[in-house]
Amino acid sequence: TELPGIDIQRGIALVGGNEILFAKLLREFLIDHEDDIAKMKHAADHEDYEKGQRLAHTLKGLGGTIGAVRLSRVSEVLETAFKEKSSDTLDSSLPEFNHAMTEILTGLEQSFSGESIQDNTESDFDTTDIIATVEQLEKMLEEMDPEAEELAIRLKQKTGKSPNLKRVASKLVKQVGGFEFEEAQGTLDSLKNKLKDI
């Protein structure tokens, strides 16, 4: 199987060889980020530098996680451009970003067109694994580790079978991506309390 714009073997290796988790990450990317081309353009057109920087930062991390090297690279350039309010760099980099995103989203849409985007299997919901990930993320937040966002994204995937947990995990990803580490620690505590009820 080939996916345009994605190094599948690299992506699978980055999630520890877990092909089920990798497939879920790709589905989640398609669901959550299909409108990001328009969002990025809107941020650039309206000089919403903070929003653009956050979005580019998130896509830089996600691109790295799923093996989308080109997307990760151009998102890093955009993140810097938004941070420095460099309209020239934004103008020159957005076309490559649009191409990279379109390539990935089109490939994912075609790949998943014959199946439901929402995976209904329950077999990979592992509470023990989730708790271990929560504890690891807790340490990373305390240290303000920049890699915390990648782990938060993985945690969100692991909670996908529980709508209540997933909502909290989605909030957590946004907070970590926005460098709101104190708020993220509070959200993580909430997630831990919910896990005790399972």
VMD Tcl script that draws the C-alpha trace (Angstrom):
set ca {
  {0.00 0.00 0.00}
  {1.21 3.48 -0.84}
  {-0.08 6.82 0.41}
  {1.01 10.01 -1.37}
  {2.98 12.31 0.88}
  {3.32 9.73 3.67}
  {6.24 7.42 4.39}
  {4.19 4.52 5.73}
  {7.10 2.49 7.07}
  {8.50 5.54 8.85}
  {5.09 6.34 10.35}
  {4.55 2.80 11.60}
  {8.04 2.76 13.12}
  {7.31 6.04 14.93}
  {4.33 4.43 16.72}
  {6.35 1.42 17.78}
  {5.31 -0.83 14.91}
  {1.62 -0.66 15.88}
  {-0.16 -0.76 12.50}
  {-3.63 -0.49 14.07}
  {-2.65 2.69 15.91}
  {-1.04 4.12 12.77}
  {-4.21 3.51 10.75}
  {-6.24 5.23 13.46}
  {-3.87 8.20 13.41}
  {-4.39 8.52 9.66}
  {-8.19 8.33 10.00}
  {-8.09 10.92 12.76}
  {-5.90 13.19 10.65}
  {-8.41 13.03 7.79}
  {-11.36 13.75 10.11}
  {-9.75 16.55 12.13}
  {-7.68 18.34 9.50}
  {-9.57 18.26 6.21}
  {-10.31 22.00 6.56}
  {-6.81 23.10 7.53}
  {-5.88 24.47 4.10}
  {-8.72 26.97 4.38}
  {-7.88 27.68 8.04}
  {-4.24 28.36 7.20}
  {-5.18 30.66 4.33}
  {-7.65 32.52 6.54}
  {-5.01 33.03 9.23}
  {-2.55 34.39 6.67}
  {-5.09 36.59 4.87}
  {-6.38 38.11 8.11}
  {-2.95 38.37 9.76}
  {-4.06 36.11 12.59}
  {-0.47 35.21 13.37}
  {-1.13 33.49 16.69}
  {-3.76 31.15 15.25}
  {-1.61 30.42 12.21}
  {1.41 29.65 14.38}
  {-0.60 27.23 16.54}
  {-2.02 25.44 13.51}
  {1.37 25.19 11.81}
  {2.92 23.91 15.05}
  {0.24 21.21 15.37}
  {0.67 20.10 11.76}
  {4.46 20.07 12.13}
  {4.10 17.59 15.00}
  {1.39 15.53 13.34}
  {3.29 15.41 10.08}
  {6.27 14.01 11.95}
  {4.09 11.46 13.74}
  {2.48 10.03 10.58}
  {5.62 10.10 8.44}
  {4.54 13.09 6.33}
  {8.01 14.60 6.10}
  {7.22 17.27 3.51}
  {4.16 18.48 5.41}
  {6.12 18.61 8.66}
  {8.94 20.56 7.02}
  {6.75 23.20 5.33}
  {4.63 23.52 8.49}
  {7.79 24.30 10.44}
  {8.63 27.05 7.93}
  {5.09 28.44 8.28}
  {5.27 28.29 12.08}
  {8.38 30.47 12.00}
  {6.85 32.79 9.41}
  {3.74 33.36 11.54}
  {5.88 33.85 14.63}
  {8.02 36.44 12.85}
  {5.01 37.92 11.00}
  {6.83 37.45 7.71}
  {4.24 37.91 4.97}
  {6.83 37.22 2.23}
  {7.65 33.80 3.68}
  {3.97 33.02 4.14}
  {3.23 33.92 0.52}
  {6.08 31.79 -0.76}
  {5.42 28.78 1.51}
  {1.62 28.48 1.45}
  {1.47 26.97 -2.09}
  {3.77 24.12 -1.02}
  {1.73 23.63 2.15}
  {-1.49 23.49 0.12}
  {0.03 20.93 -2.25}
  {1.37 18.77 0.59}
  {-1.97 18.80 2.44}
  {-4.03 18.17 -0.71}
  {-1.80 15.25 -1.66}
  {-2.17 13.64 1.77}
  {-5.91 14.27 2.20}
  {-6.74 13.02 -1.30}
  {-4.72 9.86 -0.73}
  {-6.36 9.21 2.64}
  {-9.85 9.81 1.25}
  {-9.21 7.28 -1.49}
  {-7.66 4.81 0.94}
  {-10.57 4.94 3.39}
  {-13.36 5.35 0.82}
  {-14.29 1.69 1.02}
  {-14.66 1.59 4.78}
  {-16.16 3.55 7.62}
  {-13.85 6.29 8.86}
  {-14.88 5.48 12.42}
  {-13.26 2.24 13.53}
  {-15.75 0.23 15.58}
  {-13.45 -2.46 16.93}
  {-13.10 -2.60 20.68}
  {-10.13 -4.96 20.91}
  {-7.45 -2.25 21.08}
  {-8.96 -0.29 24.00}
  {-6.46 -1.01 26.73}
  {-7.08 0.87 30.00}
  {-3.71 -0.19 31.43}
  {-1.93 1.14 28.34}
  {-3.86 4.41 28.54}
  {-2.99 4.90 32.23}
  {0.69 4.27 31.46}
  {0.55 6.87 28.68}
  {-1.17 9.36 31.01}
  {1.58 8.91 33.61}
  {4.28 9.39 30.97}
  {2.56 12.51 29.65}
  {2.22 13.87 33.19}
  {6.01 13.78 33.60}
  {6.53 15.43 30.21}
  {4.14 18.26 31.10}
  {5.95 18.89 34.36}
  {9.18 19.23 32.38}
  {7.44 21.25 29.62}
  {8.82 18.75 27.13}
  {8.08 19.87 23.53}
  {7.50 16.23 22.59}
  {4.44 16.16 24.88}
  {2.14 17.10 22.01}
  {3.00 13.97 20.04}
  {2.26 11.81 23.09}
  {-1.01 13.68 23.72}
  {-2.07 12.92 20.15}
  {-1.32 9.23 20.69}
  {-3.28 9.32 23.94}
  {-6.27 10.75 22.09}
  {-6.15 7.82 19.67}
  {-6.08 5.31 22.52}
  {-9.24 6.79 24.05}
  {-11.15 6.64 20.76}
  {-13.63 4.02 21.96}
  {-14.96 6.23 24.74}
  {-16.64 9.51 23.66}
  {-16.26 11.03 27.13}
  {-12.55 10.23 27.34}
  {-11.93 11.32 23.77}
  {-13.50 14.74 24.37}
  {-11.16 15.32 27.30}
  {-8.19 14.02 25.33}
  {-9.03 16.31 22.38}
  {-9.02 19.28 24.76}
  {-5.68 18.09 26.09}
  {-4.13 17.97 22.60}
  {-5.22 21.56 21.91}
  {-3.82 22.79 25.24}
  {-0.47 21.08 24.81}
  {-0.27 22.29 21.21}
  {-0.90 25.82 22.45}
  {1.79 25.49 25.15}
  {-0.88 25.79 27.88}
  {0.95 23.33 30.12}
  {-0.71 24.27 33.42}
  {-4.20 23.98 31.91}
  {-3.18 20.70 30.29}
  {-2.16 19.28 33.68}
  {-5.63 20.07 35.01}
  {-7.23 18.37 32.01}
  {-4.96 15.38 32.52}
  {-6.15 15.11 36.14}
  {-9.73 15.10 34.87}
  {-8.85 12.31 32.45}
  {-7.27 10.29 35.25}
  {-10.44 10.60 37.34}
  {-12.57 9.40 34.44}
  {-10.26 6.42 33.92}
  {-10.86 5.34 37.53}
  {-14.55 4.94 36.71}
  {-13.89 2.48 33.87}
}
mol new
graphics top color blue
foreach p $ca { graphics top sphere $p radius 0.5 }
foreach p [lrange $ca 0 end-1] q [lrange $ca 1 end] { graphics top cylinder $p $q radius 0.2 }
display resetview
